[in-house]
Amino acid sequence: MDWNKQRLDELRARYGADKGGEIRDPAFRKVAEKIFDSRGTRLAPYAGVPTFLAAPYLSLDPQAPDFGDLQVAMLGVPMDLGVTNRNGSRFGPRALRTIERIGPYNHVLKCAPTHELRVADIGDVPFRSRYLLEQSHEDIEHHVARIVGAGVIPLSVGGDHSISHPILKAVGRDRPVGMIHIDAHCDTGGPFDGTKFHHGGPFRNAVLDGVLDPTRTIQIGIRGPAEYLWEFSYESGMSVIHAEEIAAMGVPAVIRRALEVVGDGPTYLSFDIDSLDPAFAPGTGTPEVGGLTTREVLELLRGLKGVNLVGGDVVEVAPQYDATSNTAQAGAQVLFEILSLMVFSPSVGGAA
């Protein structure tokens, strides 16, 4: 189409008198109608009380929580008593809540999840003690069990990766679930320094507890010097894709393999921020060079559309090791992508 004065006049006539919020494309207008108010504007991203993805906040009575008609509950799990290296992921939930301008529209999956799902930030797990690891795991399991018992899907922000074990005990209590696990580490190690409840072993524990099906589990992005600790992954039947394999395979092949492994059964999605190369996410306790790029992670996650998600988590963001806030930015974006996938999950029960 040639550019000329007639074309300019046509555009001026069509768009020149807009007041704000006018969207003419039918698909985009459907999204805008959920986001813009009657004045043609929406809340400034830096205004108001920060919540995960700027979702509504739902205040709960810890003793008798009422989840109303929620489909998805986002919750913080600020606990890092299970780390083997640098602590600080207890600050992960707060860091992700302060990230602005994530969403509301996912242009690849074509959804606006905080507007299409009945979703809220329900605050943090109410811990009885900041010092006792195993008691903290009990608190996590108890809190998530009430969420699951109310028919709500939990989407958690840690915290170290040991939190996934008690979450899986709640999510998989009626039947073992499959899992897509994106991480630098398999986290299937054994007891360490006198305890099995650490962030290097949650998925061995979950399998042995009967809540995680290893034959429907795939671990993606694995690398680093601790491979010798993860024989349980192979012995139990988990599928492992190392970071070094991804460039040769291509992300589409990784997606196909993940979909093949988990099938259409109930599936948990666990994302450790150290799956990303430290160039993109230095703010974590156990960084490993040679990891995924943010673009690869987004392509991978978006390729999981339609997976039957029954829960998910984003863990190991330790913001004090990253003066740029890039790690928290990446974590918040991943949280948004997982929530977007839940729009299409059969277990969520359909969009609002």
C-alpha positions in Angstrom: 0.0 0.0 0.0 1.5 3.3 -1.1 1.7 6.1 1.5 0.0 9.3 0.3 -2.1 12.2 1.5 -5.3 10.3 1.0 -4.1 7.5 3.2 -3.0 10.0 5.8 -6.4 11.6 5.8 -8.1 8.2 6.2 -6.0 7.5 9.2 -6.7 10.9 10.7 -10.4 10.5 10.2 -10.4 7.0 11.8 -8.0 7.6 14.7 -7.4 11.3 15.1 -10.3 12.0 17.5 -9.7 9.1 19.9 -10.1 9.9 23.6 -8.5 6.7 25.0 -9.3 3.0 25.1 -10.8 2.9 21.5 -9.8 -0.5 20.0 -11.2 -1.4 16.7 -9.8 -4.8 16.0 -12.4 -7.3 17.3 -9.9 -9.6 18.9 -8.0 -6.8 20.6 -11.2 -5.0 21.6 -12.3 -8.1 23.5 -9.2 -7.9 25.5 -9.3 -4.1 26.0 -12.9 -4.3 27.3 -11.7 -6.4 30.2 -8.8 -4.1 31.0 -9.8 -0.4 30.4 -12.3 1.4 32.6 -15.1 3.6 31.4 -12.6 6.5 31.1 -10.4 4.7 28.7 -7.6 4.1 31.2 -6.3 1.5 33.7 -4.5 1.6 37.0 -0.9 2.9 36.7 1.5 -0.1 37.1 3.4 1.7 39.9 0.2 2.6 41.9 -1.6 0.7 44.6 -0.5 -2.1 46.9 1.8 -4.5 45.1 0.5 -8.0 44.5 1.5 -10.9 42.2 0.9 -9.7 38.6 -1.3 -6.9 40.0 -4.0 -9.5 40.7 -6.7 -8.7 43.3 -5.7 -9.3 46.9 -7.8 -11.7 48.9 -7.4 -11.4 52.7 -7.9 -14.8 54.4 -8.5 -15.9 58.0 -5.6 -18.3 58.5 -7.7 -20.5 60.8 -10.8 -20.7 58.5 -9.9 -19.5 55.0 -12.7 -18.8 52.6 -11.5 -18.9 49.0 -14.9 -17.9 47.5 -15.2 -18.7 43.9 -11.5 -18.6 43.0 -10.1 -20.8 40.3 -6.4 -20.0 41.0 -4.8 -18.8 44.2 -1.3 -17.2 44.0 0.6 -17.4 47.3 4.0 -16.6 48.6 6.1 -19.1 50.4 8.9 -17.0 52.0 11.0 -19.8 53.4 14.7 -20.7 52.6 15.7 -23.0 55.4 16.6 -25.7 52.9 19.3 -24.1 50.9 22.7 -25.7 50.5 24.6 -22.6 49.3 23.4 -18.9 49.5 20.2 -18.1 51.3 17.9 -15.2 50.5 15.1 -16.7 48.5 12.8 -15.9 51.4 12.7 -12.5 49.9 11.5 -13.9 46.5 7.8 -13.4 47.0 8.2 -9.8 48.0 10.6 -9.1 45.0 8.1 -10.6 42.5 5.2 -8.6 43.9 7.1 -5.3 43.3 7.7 -6.0 39.6 5.6 -3.8 37.4 4.2 -4.1 33.9 3.9 -7.8 33.6 0.9 -8.5 31.4 -2.0 -8.1 31.4 -2.0 -9.5 27.8 -0.1 -12.5 26.6 0.2 -11.8 22.8 1.4 -15.4 22.0 -1.2 -17.3 24.0 -3.8 -14.6 23.3 -5.2 -14.3 26.8 -5.3 -11.9 29.7 -5.1 -14.3 32.6 -5.8 -12.0 35.5 -8.9 -10.8 33.7 -10.0 -14.2 32.3 -9.5 -16.3 35.5 -10.9 -15.8 38.9 -7.5 -15.4 40.5 -6.2 -13.6 43.5 -3.0 -13.1 45.5 -3.9 -14.7 48.8 -0.8 -13.6 50.7 1.8 -15.8 52.2 1.8 -19.2 54.0 1.3 -18.5 57.7 4.4 -20.1 59.3 4.5 -20.9 63.0 8.2 -20.4 63.1 11.0 -18.9 61.0 13.5 -21.4 62.3 12.1 -24.9 62.0 12.4 -26.4 58.5 10.3 -29.6 58.9 7.6 -27.7 60.7 7.6 -25.1 57.9 7.0 -27.9 55.4 4.1 -29.1 57.5 2.7 -25.5 57.4 3.0 -25.4 53.6 1.3 -28.7 53.1 -1.5 -27.8 55.5 -2.1 -24.5 53.8 -2.0 -25.8 50.2 -4.1 -28.8 51.2 -6.9 -26.3 52.1 -6.5 -24.5 48.8 -6.7 -27.8 46.9 -9.6 -29.0 49.1 -11.6 -26.0 48.1 -11.1 -26.9 44.4 -8.6 -24.1 43.8 -5.4 -24.4 41.8 -2.3 -23.3 43.8 0.4 -21.2 42.1 3.2 -20.6 44.5 6.3 -18.3 44.7 9.2 -19.4 46.8 11.2 -19.6 48.7 13.8 -22.4 48.1 12.9 -25.5 46.1 12.3 -27.6 49.1 8.8 -26.1 49.2 7.8 -28.1 46.2 7.8 -31.3 48.3 5.0 -30.3 50.7 3.1 -28.6 47.9 3.2 -31.9 45.9 2.0 -33.8 49.0 -1.1 -31.6 49.0 -1.6 -31.6 45.2 -0.9 -35.3 44.7 -2.5 -36.7 47.8 -5.4 -38.4 45.9 -3.3 -39.6 43.0 0.3 -39.1 41.9 0.8 -36.2 39.4 3.2 -35.8 36.6 5.6 -32.9 36.4 7.4 -30.5 34.1 10.5 -29.4 36.0 12.6 -26.6 34.5 15.9 -26.3 36.5 19.6 -26.4 36.5 19.5 -29.3 39.0 17.5 -32.5 39.2 16.8 -32.0 42.9 16.6 -35.8 43.4 19.5 -36.0 45.8 19.4 -38.0 49.1 19.9 -36.9 52.7 22.4 -34.2 53.3 23.9 -33.1 56.6 21.5 -35.2 58.5 18.2 -34.3 56.7 16.4 -35.2 53.5 14.3 -32.0 53.7 16.5 -29.7 51.6 16.2 -28.0 48.2 18.4 -30.7 46.6 16.0 -33.5 47.1 12.3 -32.5 47.0 11.4 -34.7 44.0 13.0 -37.9 45.3 10.9 -37.3 48.5 7.8 -36.7 46.4 8.2 -39.9 44.4 8.9 -42.0 47.6 5.8 -40.4 49.2 3.7 -41.6 46.3 2.6 -38.2 45.2 4.8 -37.7 42.1 4.8 -40.1 39.1 8.4 -40.3 37.9 7.4 -41.9 34.5 5.4 -38.7 33.8 8.1 -36.4 35.0 10.5 -34.5 32.7 13.4 -32.4 33.9 14.7 -29.7 31.5 17.8 -27.5 31.6 19.9 -29.8 33.8 23.6 -29.0 34.1 26.4 -28.3 36.6 28.8 -30.4 38.7 26.3 -32.4 40.8 25.2 -34.9 38.2 26.6 -37.8 40.3 23.9 -37.0 43.0 20.9 -37.5 40.7 20.9 -41.2 39.9 17.4 -41.4 41.4 16.1 -39.5 38.4 17.3 -42.1 36.0 16.5 -45.1 38.3 13.0 -44.0 38.8 12.2 -43.4 35.2 12.3 -39.6 34.9 13.1 -38.0 31.5 16.1 -35.7 31.8 17.1 -33.1 29.1 20.4 -31.5 29.8 21.0 -27.8 28.9 23.7 -28.9 26.5 21.2 -30.9 24.5 18.8 -28.1 24.0 20.6 -26.2 21.3 21.0 -29.4 19.1 17.4 -30.6 19.8 15.7 -27.2 19.4 13.1 -25.9 21.7 10.2 -27.3 19.6 11.6 -30.8 20.1 11.9 -30.3 23.8 8.2 -29.2 23.9 7.2 -32.2 22.0 9.0 -34.5 24.4 7.5 -32.8 27.4 4.0 -33.1 26.0 4.7 -36.8 25.3 5.9 -37.5 28.8 3.1 -35.8 30.8 0.3 -36.7 28.4 -3.2 -35.5 29.4 -3.0 -36.4 33.0 -2.7 -34.0 36.0 0.6 -32.2 35.9 2.6 -29.9 38.1 4.9 -27.3 36.7 8.0 -26.3 38.8 10.3 -23.6 37.6 13.6 -22.9 39.3 15.0 -19.5 38.3 18.5 -21.0 38.2 17.4 -22.8 35.0 18.2 -19.5 33.4 21.9 -18.7 32.7 23.3 -16.3 35.4 23.7 -13.7 32.6 19.9 -13.4 32.8 19.2 -14.3 36.4 22.2 -13.9 38.8 20.0 -13.5 41.8 19.8 -17.1 43.0 21.5 -19.3 45.5 23.1 -21.9 43.2 23.8 -20.2 39.8 25.1 -22.5 37.0 26.6 -21.1 33.8 25.5 -22.5 30.5 21.8 -22.2 31.1 18.7 -21.3 29.2 18.0 -17.8 27.8 14.8 -15.9 28.7 13.7 -16.3 25.1 14.1 -20.0 25.2 12.2 -20.3 28.4 9.3 -18.2 27.1 9.1 -20.3 23.9 9.2 -23.5 26.0 6.5 -22.4 28.4 4.2 -21.1 25.7 4.5 -24.4 23.9 2.9 -26.2 26.8 -0.6 -24.7 26.1 -3.2 -27.3 26.9 -1.3 -29.2 29.5 -3.5 -30.3 32.4 -1.9 -28.1 35.1 -3.0 -28.7 38.7 -0.5 -26.4 40.3 2.8 -24.7 39.8 5.6 -22.8 41.4 8.4 -20.3 40.7 11.3 -20.7 43.2 14.8 -19.6 44.2 14.7 -15.9 43.4 17.2 -14.3 45.8 17.0 -10.6 44.9 19.8 -9.4 47.0 22.4 -11.0 44.6 21.0 -8.9 41.7 21.2 -5.1 41.8 19.5 -4.8 38.5 16.2 -6.6 39.5 16.5 -8.7 36.3 16.1 -11.9 38.2 12.9 -10.9 39.8 11.7 -9.5 36.4 12.3 -12.9 34.8 10.6 -14.7 37.7 7.5 -12.5 37.5 7.3 -13.0 33.7 7.5 -16.8 34.2 4.8 -16.6 36.8 2.6 -14.7 34.3 3.3 -17.4 31.6 2.3 -20.2 34.0 -0.9 -18.4 35.0 -1.6 -17.9 31.2 -1.2 -21.6 30.7 -3.8 -22.2 33.4 -6.4 -20.4 31.3 -6.2 -23.4 29.0 -5.8 -26.1 31.7 -8.7 -28.6 31.8 -8.3 -28.7 35.6 -8.9 -25.0 36.1 -12.5 -25.3 34.9 -12.6 -22.7 32.2 -12.1 -18.9 32.1 -14.3 -16.6 34.0 
